Amino acid sequence: MLTLEVKAIMTLKEYTQEYMAKRLDMATNTFNRKLNTGDFGLDDAKKIAEILEIEDPVDIKRIFF
């Protein structure tokens, strides 16, 4: 997963890690760890794409896989 791209989109949208963690129903520490390691499952990747409004499946694949 290209976590730098996720972080960049979060920054552009002014979404904090706390906000993302809450939307993903996980602890902020868990989200932070997964964001730093790229250890997101498919369900989390889909939710992140939805939250960040990534609509093109090619973009989702490029970012998450």
All heavy atoms as a GROMACS GRO file, in nm:
protein
  531
    1MET      N    1   0.084  -0.118   0.000
    1MET     CA    2   0.000   0.000   0.000
    1MET      C    3   0.089   0.125   0.000
    1MET      O    4   0.188   0.131   0.072
    1MET     CB    5  -0.088  -0.002   0.124
    1MET     CG    6  -0.163   0.124   0.147
    1MET     SD    7  -0.243   0.120   0.307
    1MET     CE    8  -0.406   0.157   0.255
    2LEU      N    9   0.053   0.221  -0.076
    2LEU     CA   10   0.128   0.345  -0.082
    2LEU      C   11   0.074   0.441   0.023
    2LEU      O   12  -0.008   0.527  -0.004
    2LEU     CB   13   0.120   0.406  -0.222
    2LEU     CG   14   0.174   0.317  -0.333
    2LEU    CD1   15   0.149   0.380  -0.469
    2LEU    CD2   16   0.322   0.290  -0.314
    3THR      N   17   0.119   0.422   0.145
    3THR     CA   18   0.064   0.498   0.255
    3THR      C   19   0.093   0.648   0.243
    3THR      O   20   0.017   0.728   0.296
    3THR     CB   21   0.115   0.446   0.390
    3THR    OG1   22   0.257   0.452   0.392
    3THR    CG2   23   0.070   0.303   0.413
    4LEU      N   24   0.199   0.683   0.173
    4LEU     CA   25   0.227   0.825   0.154
    4LEU      C   26   0.115   0.893   0.075
    4LEU      O   27   0.080   1.008   0.102
    4LEU     CB   28   0.361   0.846   0.084
    4LEU     CG   29   0.484   0.812   0.167
    4LEU    CD1   30   0.611   0.832   0.084
    4LEU    CD2   31   0.490   0.896   0.293
    5GLU      N   32   0.057   0.821  -0.021
    5GLU     CA   33  -0.054   0.877  -0.098
    5GLU      C   34  -0.177   0.893  -0.009
    5GLU      O   35  -0.249   0.992  -0.019
    5GLU     CB   36  -0.085   0.791  -0.219
    5GLU     CG   37   0.021   0.802  -0.326
    5GLU     CD   38  -0.022   0.739  -0.457
    5GLU    OE1   39  -0.139   0.749  -0.493
    5GLU    OE2   40   0.065   0.678  -0.521
    6VAL      N   41  -0.203   0.794   0.075
    6VAL     CA   42  -0.316   0.804   0.167
    6VAL      C   43  -0.295   0.923   0.260
    6VAL      O   44  -0.387   1.004   0.281
    6VAL     CB   45  -0.335   0.674   0.247
    6VAL    CG1   46  -0.439   0.692   0.358
    6VAL    CG2   47  -0.375   0.560   0.155
    7LYS      N   48  -0.176   0.936   0.315
    7LYS     CA   49  -0.146   1.048   0.403
    7LYS      C   50  -0.162   1.182   0.330
    7LYS      O   51  -0.213   1.278   0.386
    7LYS     CB   52  -0.004   1.036   0.459
    7LYS     CG   53   0.012   0.924   0.559
    7LYS     CD   54   0.157   0.914   0.605
    7LYS     CE   55   0.179   0.798   0.699
    7LYS     NZ   56   0.319   0.787   0.742
    8ALA      N   57  -0.120   1.186   0.203
    8ALA     CA   58  -0.132   1.309   0.125
    8ALA      C   59  -0.277   1.347   0.104
    8ALA      O   60  -0.315   1.464   0.119
    8ALA     CB   61  -0.061   1.294  -0.009
    9ILE      N   62  -0.360   1.249   0.070
    9ILE     CA   63  -0.502   1.277   0.050
    9ILE      C   64  -0.566   1.320   0.181
    9ILE      O   65  -0.648   1.412   0.184
    9ILE     CB   66  -0.574   1.155  -0.011
    9ILE    CG1   67  -0.519   1.126  -0.150
    9ILE    CG2   68  -0.725   1.178  -0.017
    9ILE    CD1   69  -0.563   0.992  -0.208
   10MET      N   70  -0.530   1.253   0.290
   10MET     CA   71  -0.581   1.292   0.421
   10MET      C   72  -0.545   1.438   0.451
   10MET      O   73  -0.629   1.515   0.500
   10MET     CB   74  -0.524   1.201   0.530
   10MET     CG   75  -0.583   1.063   0.534
   10MET     SD   76  -0.497   0.954   0.652
   10MET     CE   77  -0.506   1.049   0.804
   11THR      N   78  -0.422   1.476   0.421
   11THR     CA   79  -0.377   1.612   0.445
   11THR      C   80  -0.455   1.712   0.361
   11THR      O   81  -0.500   1.816   0.411
   11THR     CB   82  -0.226   1.626   0.417
   11THR    OG1   83  -0.156   1.536   0.504
   11THR    CG2   84  -0.178   1.768   0.439
   12LEU      N   85  -0.474   1.680   0.233
   12LEU     CA   86  -0.551   1.769   0.145
   12LEU      C   87  -0.694   1.789   0.194
   12LEU      O   88  -0.749   1.899   0.184
   12LEU     CB   89  -0.553   1.712   0.002
   12LEU     CG   90  -0.422   1.722  -0.075
   12LEU    CD1   91  -0.434   1.645  -0.207
   12LEU    CD2   92  -0.388   1.867  -0.101
   13LYS      N   93  -0.751   1.683   0.248
   13LYS     CA   94  -0.889   1.691   0.297
   13LYS      C   95  -0.896   1.734   0.443
   13LYS      O   96  -1.004   1.746   0.499
   13LYS     CB   97  -0.958   1.555   0.279
   13LYS     CG   98  -0.977   1.518   0.133
   13LYS     CD   99  -1.054   1.389   0.121
   13LYS     CE  100  -1.084   1.360  -0.024
   13LYS     NZ  101  -1.191   1.442  -0.077
   14GLU      N  102  -0.778   1.756   0.502
   14GLU     CA  103  -0.768   1.795   0.642
   14GLU      C  104  -0.831   1.692   0.736
   14GLU      O  105  -0.895   1.727   0.835
   14GLU     CB  106  -0.827   1.935   0.664
   14GLU     CG  107  -0.754   2.041   0.586
   14GLU     CD  108  -0.807   2.181   0.608
   14GLU    OE1  109  -0.906   2.199   0.683
   14GLU    OE2  110  -0.748   2.274   0.550
   15TYR      N  111  -0.810   1.564   0.703
   15TYR     CA  112  -0.859   1.455   0.787
   15TYR      C  113  -0.745   1.410   0.879
   15TYR      O  114  -0.636   1.378   0.832
   15TYR     CB  115  -0.903   1.335   0.704
   15TYR     CG  116  -1.027   1.356   0.620
   15TYR    CD1  117  -1.062   1.263   0.524
   15TYR    CD2  118  -1.109   1.466   0.636
   15TYR    CE1  119  -1.176   1.279   0.447
   15TYR    CE2  120  -1.222   1.484   0.558
   15TYR     CZ  121  -1.255   1.389   0.464
   15TYR     OH  122  -1.368   1.406   0.387
   16THR      N  123  -0.771   1.408   1.006
   16THR     CA  124  -0.671   1.365   1.102
   16THR      C  125  -0.673   1.213   1.114
   16THR      O  126  -0.769   1.146   1.071
   16THR     CB  127  -0.698   1.424   1.241
   16THR    OG1  128  -0.824   1.374   1.288
   16THR    CG2  129  -0.699   1.577   1.238
   17GLN      N  130  -0.570   1.159   1.177
   17GLN     CA  131  -0.568   1.015   1.203
   17GLN      C  132  -0.680   0.978   1.299
   17GLN      O  133  -0.740   0.872   1.285
   17GLN     CB  134  -0.432   0.973   1.258
   17GLN     CG  135  -0.323   0.981   1.155
   17GLN     CD  136  -0.190   0.930   1.205
   17GLN    OE1  137  -0.181   0.872   1.312
   17GLN    NE2  138  -0.087   0.951   1.126
   18GLU      N  139  -0.711   1.067   1.391
   18GLU     CA  140  -0.820   1.041   1.485
   18GLU      C  141  -0.954   1.031   1.409
   18GLU      O  142  -1.035   0.944   1.437
   18GLU     CB  143  -0.828   1.152   1.590
   18GLU     CG  144  -0.711   1.153   1.687
   18GLU     CD  145  -0.587   1.223   1.632
   18GLU    OE1  146  -0.592   1.288   1.523
   18GLU    OE2  147  -0.481   1.210   1.698
   19TYR      N  148  -0.974   1.123   1.315
   19TYR     CA  149  -1.097   1.122   1.235
   19TYR      C  150  -1.108   0.992   1.155
   19TYR      O  151  -1.213   0.928   1.154
   19TYR     CB  152  -1.099   1.243   1.140
   19TYR     CG  153  -1.211   1.240   1.041
   19TYR    CD1  154  -1.339   1.280   1.077
   19TYR    CD2  155  -1.191   1.197   0.909
   19TYR    CE1  156  -1.444   1.278   0.986
   19TYR    CE2  157  -1.295   1.194   0.818
   19TYR     CZ  158  -1.421   1.235   0.857
   19TYR     OH  159  -1.524   1.231   0.767
   20MET      N  160  -1.000   0.955   1.089
   20MET     CA  161  -1.001   0.833   1.008
   20MET      C  162  -1.026   0.710   1.095
   20MET      O  163  -1.104   0.623   1.058
   20MET     CB  164  -0.870   0.819   0.931
   20MET     CG  165  -0.847   0.924   0.825
   20MET     SD  166  -0.965   0.917   0.689
   20MET     CE  167  -0.916   0.761   0.612
   21ALA      N  168  -0.958   0.704   1.207
   21ALA     CA  169  -0.974   0.589   1.297
   21ALA      C  170  -1.119   0.577   1.343
   21ALA      O  171  -1.176   0.467   1.344
   21ALA     CB  172  -0.882   0.603   1.417
   22LYS      N  173  -1.178   0.689   1.377
   22LYS     CA  174  -1.318   0.688   1.421
   22LYS      C  175  -1.410   0.639   1.309
   22LYS      O  176  -1.498   0.556   1.332
   22LYS     CB  177  -1.360   0.827   1.468
   22LYS     CG  178  -1.498   0.832   1.527
   22LYS     CD  179  -1.530   0.968   1.584
   22LYS     CE  180  -1.668   0.966   1.648
   22LYS     NZ  181  -1.699   1.094   1.713
   23ARG      N  182  -1.388   0.689   1.188
   23ARG     CA  183  -1.470   0.646   1.074
   23ARG      C  184  -1.452   0.498   1.043
   23ARG      O  185  -1.542   0.432   0.993
   23ARG     CB  186  -1.435   0.728   0.949
   23ARG     CG  187  -1.472   0.875   0.952
   23ARG     CD  188  -1.620   0.903   0.928
   23ARG     NE  189  -1.676   0.840   0.812
   23ARG     CZ  190  -1.688   0.895   0.691
   23ARG    NH1  191  -1.643   1.016   0.671
   23ARG    NH2  192  -1.743   0.826   0.592
   24LEU      N  193  -1.332   0.444   1.071
   24LEU     CA  194  -1.302   0.304   1.046
   24LEU      C  195  -1.335   0.216   1.166
   24LEU      O  196  -1.315   0.094   1.161
   24LEU     CB  197  -1.154   0.287   1.009
   24LEU     CG  198  -1.114   0.350   0.876
   24LEU    CD1  199  -0.964   0.359   0.865
   24LEU    CD2  200  -1.172   0.269   0.761
   25ASP      N  201  -1.382   0.278   1.273
   25ASP     CA  202  -1.420   0.206   1.395
   25ASP      C  203  -1.301   0.128   1.452
   25ASP      O  204  -1.310   0.009   1.480
   25ASP     CB  205  -1.539   0.113   1.369
   25ASP     CG  206  -1.603   0.067   1.498
   25ASP    OD1  207  -1.598   0.142   1.597
   25ASP    OD2  208  -1.658  -0.046   1.501
   26MET      N  209  -1.189   0.199   1.464
   26MET     CA  210  -1.071   0.138   1.525
   26MET      C  211  -1.001   0.243   1.611
   26MET      O  212  -1.026   0.363   1.596
   26MET     CB  213  -0.975   0.080   1.420
   26MET     CG  214  -0.910   0.179   1.328
   26MET     SD  215  -0.789   0.108   1.212
   26MET     CE  216  -0.890   0.006   1.108
   27ALA      N  217  -0.917   0.197   1.699
   27ALA     CA  218  -0.841   0.288   1.784
   27ALA      C  219  -0.744   0.370   1.699
   27ALA      O  220  -0.694   0.322   1.596
   27ALA     CB  221  -0.764   0.210   1.890
   28THR      N  222  -0.718   0.491   1.742
   28THR     CA  223  -0.625   0.577   1.670
   28THR      C  224  -0.488   0.512   1.661
   28THR      O  225  -0.423   0.518   1.555
   28THR     CB  226  -0.616   0.714   1.739
   28THR    OG1  227  -0.746   0.773   1.743
   28THR    CG2  228  -0.522   0.808   1.663
   29ASN      N  229  -0.442   0.449   1.768
   29ASN     CA  230  -0.312   0.382   1.766
   29ASN      C  231  -0.309   0.271   1.661
   29ASN      O  232  -0.207   0.252   1.594
   29ASN     CB  233  -0.277   0.324   1.902
   29ASN     CG  234  -0.243   0.431   2.003
   29ASN    OD1  235  -0.216   0.545   1.968
   29ASN    ND2  236  -0.248   0.395   2.130
   30THR      N  237  -0.419   0.198   1.648
   30THR     CA  238  -0.427   0.091   1.549
   30THR      C  239  -0.420   0.148   1.408
   30THR      O  240  -0.346   0.098   1.323
   30THR     CB  241  -0.557   0.009   1.567
   30THR    OG1  242  -0.559  -0.044   1.700
   30THR    CG2  243  -0.567  -0.102   1.465
   31PHE      N  244  -0.497   0.254   1.383
   31PHE     CA  245  -0.494   0.317   1.252
   31PHE      C  246  -0.354   0.369   1.220
   31PHE      O  247  -0.303   0.348   1.110
   31PHE     CB  248  -0.596   0.430   1.242
   31PHE     CG  249  -0.592   0.500   1.110
   31PHE    CD1  250  -0.647   0.441   0.997
   31PHE    CD2  251  -0.531   0.623   1.096
   31PHE    CE1  252  -0.640   0.504   0.873
   31PHE    CE2  253  -0.524   0.686   0.973
   31PHE     CZ  254  -0.579   0.626   0.861
   32ASN      N  255  -0.291   0.433   1.317
   32ASN     CA  256  -0.157   0.487   1.298
   32ASN      C  257  -0.059   0.376   1.262
   32ASN      O  258   0.022   0.389   1.170
   32ASN     CB  259  -0.112   0.560   1.425
   32ASN     CG  260   0.023   0.625   1.409
   32ASN    OD1  261   0.057   0.675   1.303
   32ASN    ND2  262   0.101   0.625   1.514
   33ARG      N  263  -0.065   0.265   1.336
   33ARG     CA  264   0.025   0.153   1.307
   33ARG      C  265   0.002   0.098   1.168
   33ARG      O  266   0.095   0.077   1.091
   33ARG     CB  267   0.006   0.041   1.410
   33ARG     CG  268   0.092  -0.082   1.385
   33ARG     CD  269   0.067  -0.194   1.485
   33ARG     NE  270  -0.072  -0.225   1.506
   33ARG     CZ  271  -0.148  -0.299   1.422
   33ARG    NH1  272  -0.096  -0.346   1.311
   33ARG    NH2  273  -0.275  -0.324   1.450
   34LYS      N  274  -0.127   0.077   1.132
   34LYS     CA  275  -0.159   0.023   1.000
   34LYS      C  276  -0.118   0.120   0.890
   34LYS      O  277  -0.070   0.078   0.784
   34LYS     CB  278  -0.308  -0.009   0.990
   34LYS     CG  279  -0.348  -0.129   1.072
   34LYS     CD  280  -0.493  -0.161   1.052
   34LYS     CE  281  -0.528  -0.290   1.123
   34LYS     NZ  282  -0.651  -0.349   1.069
   35LEU      N  283  -0.135   0.249   0.915
   35LEU     CA  284  -0.097   0.349   0.816
   35LEU      C  285   0.054   0.349   0.794
   35LEU      O  286   0.101   0.361   0.681
   35LEU     CB  287  -0.145   0.487   0.860
   35LEU     CG  288  -0.127   0.602   0.761
   35LEU    CD1  289  -0.203   0.574   0.631
   35LEU    CD2  290  -0.176   0.730   0.823
   36ASN      N  291   0.129   0.332   0.900
   36ASN     CA  292   0.275   0.331   0.889
   36ASN      C  293   0.329   0.203   0.828
   36ASN      O  294   0.435   0.204   0.765
   36ASN     CB  295   0.339   0.358   1.024
   36ASN     CG  296   0.323   0.502   1.067
   36ASN    OD1  297   0.325   0.592   0.985
   36ASN    ND2  298   0.304   0.524   1.195
   37THR      N  299   0.258   0.091   0.846
   37THR     CA  300   0.306  -0.037   0.793
   37THR      C  301   0.237  -0.076   0.663
   37THR      O  302   0.284  -0.166   0.593
   37THR     CB  303   0.283  -0.151   0.895
   37THR    OG1  304   0.143  -0.166   0.918
   37THR    CG2  305   0.357  -0.124   1.023
   38GLY      N  306   0.124  -0.012   0.630
   38GLY     CA  307   0.049  -0.048   0.511
   38GLY      C  308  -0.029  -0.177   0.530
   38GLY      O  309  -0.066  -0.242   0.433
   39ASP      N  310  -0.054  -0.214   0.654
   39ASP     CA  311  -0.117  -0.341   0.687
   39ASP      C  312  -0.269  -0.329   0.697
   39ASP      O  313  -0.328  -0.356   0.802
   39ASP     CB  314  -0.059  -0.393   0.819
   39ASP     CG  315  -0.106  -0.532   0.854
   39ASP    OD1  316  -0.137  -0.608   0.761
   39ASP    OD2  317  -0.113  -0.563   0.974
   40PHE      N  318  -0.334  -0.287   0.587
   40PHE     CA  319  -0.479  -0.278   0.584
   40PHE      C  320  -0.535  -0.396   0.506
   40PHE      O  321  -0.481  -0.434   0.402
   40PHE     CB  322  -0.525  -0.149   0.514
   40PHE     CG  323  -0.501  -0.026   0.596
   40PHE    CD1  324  -0.395   0.057   0.568
   40PHE    CD2  325  -0.585   0.008   0.700
   40PHE    CE1  326  -0.372   0.172   0.641
   40PHE    CE2  327  -0.564   0.123   0.775
   40PHE     CZ  328  -0.457   0.205   0.745
   41GLY      N  329  -0.645  -0.451   0.555
   41GLY     CA  330  -0.714  -0.556   0.482
   41GLY      C  331  -0.802  -0.495   0.374
   41GLY      O  332  -0.816  -0.373   0.363
   42LEU      N  333  -0.863  -0.581   0.294
   42LEU     CA  334  -0.947  -0.535   0.184
   42LEU      C  335  -1.065  -0.451   0.232
   42LEU      O  336  -1.095  -0.347   0.174
   42LEU     CB  337  -0.996  -0.654   0.101
   42LEU     CG  338  -1.079  -0.621  -0.022
   42LEU    CD1  339  -1.002  -0.530  -0.117
   42LEU    CD2  340  -1.121  -0.749  -0.093
   43ASP      N  341  -1.130  -0.493   0.341
   43ASP     CA  342  -1.243  -0.417   0.392
   43ASP      C  343  -1.200  -0.277   0.436
   43ASP      O  344  -1.269  -0.179   0.407
   43ASP     CB  345  -1.310  -0.490   0.509
   43ASP     CG  346  -1.387  -0.613   0.464
   43ASP    OD1  347  -1.425  -0.620   0.346
   43ASP    OD2  348  -1.411  -0.702   0.549
   44ASP      N  349  -1.088  -0.269   0.506
   44ASP     CA  350  -1.037  -0.138   0.547
   44ASP      C  351  -1.001  -0.054   0.425
   44ASP      O  352  -1.029   0.066   0.422
   44ASP     CB  353  -0.913  -0.152   0.636
   44ASP     CG  354  -0.946  -0.203   0.776
   44ASP    OD1  355  -1.061  -0.186   0.821
   44ASP    OD2  356  -0.856  -0.261   0.839
   45ALA      N  357  -0.939  -0.114   0.325
   45ALA     CA  358  -0.902  -0.041   0.204
   45ALA      C  359  -1.025   0.017   0.136
   45ALA      O  360  -1.024   0.132   0.091
   45ALA     CB  361  -0.824  -0.131   0.109
   46LYS      N  362  -1.131  -0.062   0.128
   46LYS     CA  363  -1.256  -0.014   0.067
   46LYS      C  364  -1.313   0.103   0.146
   46LYS      O  365  -1.358   0.203   0.088
   46LYS     CB  366  -1.358  -0.127   0.060
   46LYS     CG  367  -1.328  -0.230  -0.045
   46LYS     CD  368  -1.434  -0.338  -0.044
   46LYS     CE  369  -1.406  -0.447  -0.143
   46LYS     NZ  370  -1.508  -0.554  -0.139
   47LYS      N  371  -1.312   0.092   0.278
   47LYS     CA  372  -1.365   0.199   0.362
   47LYS      C  373  -1.281   0.326   0.348
   47LYS      O  374  -1.335   0.436   0.341
   47LYS     CB  375  -1.370   0.155   0.508
   47LYS     CG  376  -1.476   0.052   0.538
   47LYS     CD  377  -1.470   0.011   0.684
   47LYS     CE  378  -1.562  -0.104   0.714
   47LYS     NZ  379  -1.548  -0.151   0.853
   48ILE      N  380  -1.151   0.309   0.345
   48ILE     CA  381  -1.062   0.425   0.330
   48ILE      C  382  -1.087   0.493   0.196
   48ILE      O  383  -1.096   0.615   0.187
   48ILE     CB  384  -0.915   0.384   0.346
   48ILE    CG1  385  -0.887   0.344   0.491
   48ILE    CG2  386  -0.821   0.497   0.302
   48ILE    CD1  387  -0.753   0.278   0.513
   49ALA      N  388  -1.101   0.413   0.092
   49ALA     CA  389  -1.130   0.469  -0.041
   49ALA      C  390  -1.261   0.546  -0.039
   49ALA      O  391  -1.271   0.653  -0.100
   49ALA     CB  392  -1.133   0.357  -0.145
   50GLU      N  393  -1.359   0.493   0.030
   50GLU     CA  394  -1.489   0.562   0.040
   50GLU      C  395  -1.475   0.693   0.117
   50GLU      O  396  -1.524   0.798   0.073
   50GLU     CB  397  -1.590   0.470   0.110
   50GLU     CG  398  -1.728   0.530   0.121
   50GLU     CD  399  -1.823   0.435   0.190
   50GLU    OE1  400  -1.832   0.317   0.149
   50GLU    OE2  401  -1.888   0.479   0.287
   51ILE      N  402  -1.409   0.688   0.231
   51ILE     CA  403  -1.392   0.808   0.314
   51ILE      C  404  -1.314   0.915   0.238
   51ILE      O  405  -1.350   1.033   0.243
   51ILE     CB  406  -1.319   0.773   0.445
   51ILE    CG1  407  -1.406   0.682   0.532
   51ILE    CG2  408  -1.281   0.900   0.522
   51ILE    CD1  409  -1.331   0.614   0.646
   52LEU      N  410  -1.211   0.874   0.167
   52LEU     CA  411  -1.127   0.970   0.094
   52LEU      C  412  -1.182   1.004  -0.044
   52LEU      O  413  -1.122   1.080  -0.119
   52LEU     CB  414  -0.984   0.915   0.082
   52LEU     CG  415  -0.910   0.893   0.214
   52LEU    CD1  416  -0.771   0.837   0.188
   52LEU    CD2  417  -0.902   1.020   0.295
   53GLU      N  418  -1.297   0.945  -0.076
   53GLU     CA  419  -1.366   0.970  -0.202
   53GLU      C  420  -1.281   0.935  -0.323
   53GLU      O  421  -1.271   1.011  -0.420
   53GLU     CB  422  -1.414   1.115  -0.209
   53GLU     CG  423  -1.512   1.149  -0.098
   53GLU     CD  424  -1.550   1.295  -0.094
   53GLU    OE1  425  -1.474   1.380  -0.146
   53GLU    OE2  426  -1.655   1.325  -0.036
   54ILE      N  427  -1.218   0.818  -0.317
   54ILE     CA  428  -1.142   0.764  -0.430
   54ILE      C  429  -1.241   0.678  -0.508
   54ILE      O  430  -1.278   0.570  -0.463
   54ILE     CB  431  -1.022   0.680  -0.382
   54ILE    CG1  432  -0.929   0.767  -0.298
   54ILE    CG2  433  -0.949   0.620  -0.501
   54ILE    CD1  434  -0.823   0.690  -0.225
   55GLU      N  435  -1.284   0.727  -0.623
   55GLU     CA  436  -1.391   0.661  -0.696
   55GLU      C  437  -1.342   0.568  -0.806
   55GLU      O  438  -1.410   0.473  -0.842
   55GLU     CB  439  -1.484   0.766  -0.756
   55GLU     CG  440  -1.555   0.846  -0.648
   55GLU     CD  441  -1.647   0.951  -0.706
   55GLU    OE1  442  -1.672   0.950  -0.827
   55GLU    OE2  443  -1.694   1.034  -0.627
   56ASP      N  444  -1.226   0.594  -0.861
   56ASP     CA  445  -1.175   0.513  -0.971
   56ASP      C  446  -1.109   0.387  -0.918
   56ASP      O  447  -1.011   0.395  -0.843
   56ASP     CB  448  -1.074   0.596  -1.051
   56ASP     CG  449  -1.028   0.527  -1.178
   56ASP    OD1  450  -1.049   0.404  -1.194
   56ASP    OD2  451  -0.970   0.596  -1.262
   57PRO      N  452  -1.159   0.268  -0.954
   57PRO     CA  453  -1.100   0.143  -0.905
   57PRO      C  454  -0.952   0.130  -0.937
   57PRO      O  455  -0.878   0.069  -0.861
   57PRO     CB  456  -1.180   0.034  -0.976
   57PRO     CG  457  -1.305   0.099  -1.020
   57PRO     CD  458  -1.273   0.245  -1.039
   58VAL      N  459  -0.907   0.190  -1.045
   58VAL     CA  460  -0.765   0.185  -1.078
   58VAL      C  461  -0.686   0.259  -0.972
   58VAL      O  462  -0.580   0.213  -0.928
   58VAL     CB  463  -0.738   0.245  -1.218
   58VAL    CG1  464  -0.589   0.256  -1.246
   58VAL    CG2  465  -0.807   0.162  -1.324
   59ASP      N  466  -0.736   0.372  -0.926
   59ASP     CA  467  -0.669   0.446  -0.820
   59ASP      C  468  -0.664   0.366  -0.691
   59ASP      O  469  -0.564   0.366  -0.621
   59ASP     CB  470  -0.737   0.581  -0.794
   59ASP     CG  471  -0.713   0.681  -0.905
   59ASP    OD1  472  -0.616   0.663  -0.981
   59ASP    OD2  473  -0.792   0.775  -0.916
   60ILE      N  474  -0.774   0.298  -0.660
   60ILE     CA  475  -0.778   0.216  -0.539
   60ILE      C  476  -0.673   0.106  -0.547
   60ILE      O  477  -0.596   0.086  -0.453
   60ILE     CB  478  -0.918   0.155  -0.518
   60ILE    CG1  479  -1.020   0.267  -0.491
   60ILE    CG2  480  -0.917   0.054  -0.402
   60ILE    CD1  481  -1.162   0.221  -0.496
   61LYS      N  482  -0.666   0.038  -0.659
   61LYS     CA  483  -0.568  -0.069  -0.675
   61LYS      C  484  -0.427  -0.014  -0.666
   61LYS      O  485  -0.340  -0.072  -0.602
   61LYS     CB  486  -0.589  -0.140  -0.809
   61LYS     CG  487  -0.496  -0.258  -0.828
   61LYS     CD  488  -0.526  -0.330  -0.958
   61LYS     CE  489  -0.430  -0.447  -0.973
   61LYS     NZ  490  -0.452  -0.517  -1.097
   62ARG      N  491  -0.402   0.100  -0.729
   62ARG     CA  492  -0.269   0.160  -0.730
   62ARG      C  493  -0.227   0.200  -0.589
   62ARG      O  494  -0.111   0.184  -0.550
   62ARG     CB  495  -0.269   0.283  -0.821
   62ARG     CG  496  -0.135   0.352  -0.833
   62ARG     CD  497  -0.139   0.465  -0.934
   62ARG     NE  498  -0.246   0.560  -0.909
   62ARG     CZ  499  -0.238   0.661  -0.822
   62ARG    NH1  500  -0.131   0.679  -0.750
   62ARG    NH2  501  -0.339   0.744  -0.807
   63ILE      N  502  -0.320   0.249  -0.509
   63ILE     CA  503  -0.287   0.295  -0.374
   63ILE      C  504  -0.273   0.179  -0.276
   63ILE      O  505  -0.183   0.176  -0.194
   63ILE     CB  506  -0.392   0.397  -0.324
   63ILE    CG1  507  -0.381   0.527  -0.405
   63ILE    CG2  508  -0.374   0.425  -0.176
   63ILE    CD1  509  -0.490   0.626  -0.378
   64PHE      N  510  -0.363   0.082  -0.284
   64PHE     CA  511  -0.370  -0.019  -0.180
   64PHE      C  512  -0.299  -0.149  -0.212
   64PHE      O  513  -0.277  -0.229  -0.123
   64PHE     CB  514  -0.515  -0.047  -0.144
   64PHE     CG  515  -0.580   0.068  -0.070
   64PHE    CD1  516  -0.664   0.154  -0.136
   64PHE    CD2  517  -0.554   0.089   0.063
   64PHE    CE1  518  -0.723   0.261  -0.069
   64PHE    CE2  519  -0.609   0.194   0.130
   64PHE     CZ  520  -0.696   0.281   0.065
   65PHE      N  521  -0.266  -0.176  -0.338
   65PHE     CA  522  -0.209  -0.308  -0.368
   65PHE      C  523  -0.085  -0.295  -0.454
   65PHE      O  524  -0.068  -0.215  -0.534
   65PHE     CB  525  -0.311  -0.396  -0.437
   65PHE     CG  526  -0.435  -0.415  -0.354
   65PHE    CD1  527  -0.552  -0.346  -0.383
   65PHE    CD2  528  -0.432  -0.500  -0.244
   65PHE    CE1  529  -0.665  -0.364  -0.304
   65PHE    CE2  530  -0.545  -0.516  -0.165
   65PHE     CZ  531  -0.661  -0.448  -0.196
   0.00000   0.00000   0.00000
